[in-house]
Amino acid sequence: MADETVRLIETLAAEARPVRRLRPPALRAALWLGTVGALIALAIWLFSDLTLSLQRLQNARLDWEMAGMLLTGILAEVLARLLYRSGGGESFVVRREYNAN
C-alpha cells in the first residue's frame, strides 16, 4: 500500500500546476459584503414601506443600534476571513496544551 501512495503522490506532483493566490481577506470581505448589501438594499426597496421606514430611522437609538449591528457584522466577516485563510490567523487562535501527566 505504501507503493501505491508514493505513486499517487508522484503522479499528482507531476501534473500539479501553481494555484492562484487569494485576494487579501479585507478585499474579499468588502466584495462579499458589498454584494450582499446591494441585494438586501434591493429587497428593502422592492418590498418595504419606505415612508414608514424613514420615519422609524429618525429615532436616534435605532440608528445607533443599527450602526452597531452593521459594524459587528463587518468586523466578524473580516476577522473570519483573516482567521481561516490558508497559513494565517494563528495570532487570533488561543492554543492550549494539555499535559497528560
trRosetta pair geometry for C-beta under 8 A, 3 or more apart (Angstrom, degrees):
i j d omega theta_ij theta_ji phi_ij phi_ji
1 4 5.6 -49 -155 32 43 114
1 5 6.6 44 148 -20 68 103
2 5 5.6 -53 -152 35 36 114
2 6 6.4 37 151 -19 67 104
3 6 5.7 -52 -146 36 33 111
3 7 6.3 33 154 -18 66 105
4 7 5.8 -55 -147 38 31 110
4 8 6.2 33 153 -21 64 106
5 8 5.6 -53 -148 35 30 113
5 9 6.4 29 154 -18 64 105
6 9 5.8 -55 -149 37 31 110
6 10 6.3 29 154 -17 65 107
7 10 5.7 -56 -146 39 31 110
7 11 6.2 33 155 -20 66 107
8 11 5.8 -55 -146 36 29 111
8 12 6.3 24 157 -14 65 108
9 12 5.9 -57 -145 40 29 108
9 13 6.1 27 157 -18 65 111
10 13 5.7 -56 -141 39 28 110
10 14 6.2 30 158 -23 64 107
11 14 5.9 -56 -148 33 27 110
11 15 6.5 4 161 0 63 112
12 15 6.3 -71 -146 48 28 97
12 16 6.1 48 154 -53 66 102
13 16 5.5 -36 -142 3 31 122
22 25 7.9 39 126 -68 122 61
22 28 6.9 -18 171 -53 105 142
22 85 6.7 -150 74 -143 148 106
22 86 7.3 133 5 22 132 107
23 27 4.7 -92 150 86 118 125
23 28 5.2 145 79 -55 106 91
23 31 7.9 55 83 -1 153 138
24 27 4.6 85 65 9 87 106
24 28 7.0 -163 90 -6 43 87
25 28 5.7 -57 -144 40 33 109
25 29 6.1 33 158 -20 68 107
25 78 6.5 105 134 -160 103 63
25 81 3.7 157 -158 124 104 111
25 82 4.8 160 101 -70 168 61
25 85 5.5 -100 -70 -52 118 135
25 88 7.9 -131 -35 90 134 149
26 29 5.7 -54 -146 38 30 112
26 30 6.3 33 154 -22 64 106
26 78 5.7 23 -108 -137 69 109
26 81 7.6 176 -58 85 32 135
27 30 5.6 -52 -146 35 31 112
27 31 6.4 31 155 -18 64 104
28 31 5.8 -53 -148 36 32 110
28 32 6.3 29 155 -16 65 108
28 81 5.8 174 79 -148 116 151
29 32 5.8 -58 -146 40 30 109
29 33 6.0 25 158 -14 67 110
29 74 7.5 102 154 -163 120 66
29 77 4.6 136 -150 131 110 104
29 78 4.6 166 102 -88 177 63
29 81 5.1 -136 -58 5 105 148
30 33 5.9 -56 -139 42 27 107
30 34 6.0 31 158 -23 63 110
31 34 5.8 -55 -145 36 26 113
31 35 6.4 26 157 -18 62 106
32 35 5.9 -57 -151 35 29 109
32 36 6.3 20 157 -10 65 110
32 77 6.7 -159 85 -171 124 135
33 36 5.9 -57 -141 44 31 106
33 37 5.8 36 157 -23 66 111
33 73 7.7 134 -123 129 116 103
33 74 6.2 45 -120 -112 160 80
33 77 5.9 144 -63 87 112 169
34 37 5.6 -54 -140 38 26 113
34 38 6.3 28 158 -21 62 105
35 38 5.9 -55 -151 33 28 110
35 39 6.6 23 153 -14 62 106
36 39 5.7 -56 -149 38 34 110
36 40 6.2 32 153 -18 67 107
37 40 5.7 -55 -144 39 31 109
37 41 6.2 32 156 -20 65 106
38 41 5.7 -52 -144 37 30 112
38 42 6.4 33 154 -20 63 105
39 42 5.7 -52 -149 35 31 113
39 43 6.5 31 153 -18 64 105
40 43 5.7 -53 -148 37 33 111
40 44 6.3 34 153 -19 66 105
41 44 5.7 -53 -146 37 32 111
41 45 6.2 32 155 -20 65 107
42 45 5.7 -55 -146 37 29 111
42 46 6.2 21 158 -14 65 111
43 46 5.9 -61 -144 41 28 106
43 47 5.8 -19 174 18 67 118
44 47 6.9 -79 -128 53 19 82
44 48 4.9 -13 -168 3 64 132
44 53 7.5 95 -178 -113 111 169
45 48 7.3 -26 -74 36 10 95
45 50 7.4 23 -130 -76 54 120
48 52 7.8 -128 166 63 90 100
48 53 5.5 41 148 -42 131 136
49 52 4.1 36 105 22 115 116
49 53 6.4 156 87 -18 61 87
50 53 5.4 -55 -143 39 35 114
50 54 6.2 36 159 -21 68 104
51 54 5.9 -52 -147 35 30 110
51 55 6.7 33 152 -20 61 104
52 55 5.7 -53 -152 34 34 113
52 56 6.5 30 152 -16 66 105
53 56 5.8 -57 -149 38 33 109
53 57 6.3 33 153 -23 66 108
54 57 5.6 -52 -143 34 33 114
54 58 7.3 45 154 -32 59 95
55 58 6.1 -48 -166 12 35 114
56 59 6.2 -37 -178 8 51 113
56 62 6.3 -83 158 121 84 174
57 62 6.6 -124 -120 102 38 125
57 63 6.6 80 -169 -78 69 90
59 62 4.1 65 86 11 109 113
59 63 6.8 179 91 -15 57 83
60 63 5.4 -53 -151 33 36 116
60 64 6.5 33 155 -16 68 103
61 64 5.9 -55 -151 37 33 108
61 65 6.3 32 152 -18 66 108
62 65 5.6 -55 -145 39 33 112
62 66 6.2 30 157 -17 67 107
63 66 6.0 -58 -147 38 27 107
63 67 6.3 27 155 -18 64 108
64 67 5.6 -54 -144 38 31 112
64 68 6.3 34 155 -20 64 106
65 68 5.7 -54 -149 36 30 113
65 69 6.5 30 153 -17 64 105
66 69 5.7 -51 -146 36 34 111
66 70 6.3 34 154 -19 65 106
67 70 5.7 -54 -146 38 31 112
67 71 6.2 29 156 -17 65 108
68 71 5.8 -55 -144 39 29 109
68 72 6.2 32 156 -20 64 107
69 72 5.7 -55 -147 36 30 113
69 73 6.4 29 156 -18 64 107
70 73 5.8 -57 -150 36 29 111
70 74 6.4 27 155 -17 65 107
71 74 5.8 -54 -144 37 31 110
71 75 6.2 27 159 -14 66 108
72 75 6.1 -59 -144 41 27 106
72 76 6.1 29 157 -21 63 110
73 76 5.7 -55 -144 36 28 112
73 77 6.4 28 158 -19 63 106
74 77 5.9 -57 -151 35 29 110
74 78 6.4 23 156 -14 65 108
75 78 5.9 -56 -143 40 32 107
75 79 6.0 24 162 -12 67 112
76 79 6.1 -60 -141 44 25 105
76 80 6.1 29 158 -23 63 110
77 80 5.8 -55 -145 34 26 112
77 81 6.6 21 158 -14 61 106
78 81 6.0 -60 -154 38 30 107
78 82 6.4 27 151 -17 65 107
79 82 5.4 -52 -143 39 36 112
79 83 5.9 36 157 -23 68 108
79 92 6.9 150 -169 -132 98 155
80 83 5.7 -55 -142 37 29 111
80 84 6.2 -4 169 7 65 114
81 84 6.6 -69 -132 51 24 89
81 85 6.2 44 165 -51 63 99
82 85 6.3 -41 -146 1 24 114
82 88 6.5 -91 -175 128 61 122
82 89 5.6 140 136 -92 65 92
82 92 6.8 106 111 -23 107 146
83 88 7.9 -142 -138 111 12 83
83 89 4.0 108 -146 -147 35 135
83 92 5.0 -86 -102 76 95 146
83 93 7.2 116 -150 -54 99 92
84 89 6.3 42 -35 -32 23 168
85 88 4.4 4 78 49 105 118
85 89 6.1 144 40 -29 77 111
89 92 5.2 -49 -169 33 74 112
89 93 6.5 65 138 -22 85 105
90 93 5.8 -64 -149 36 41 108
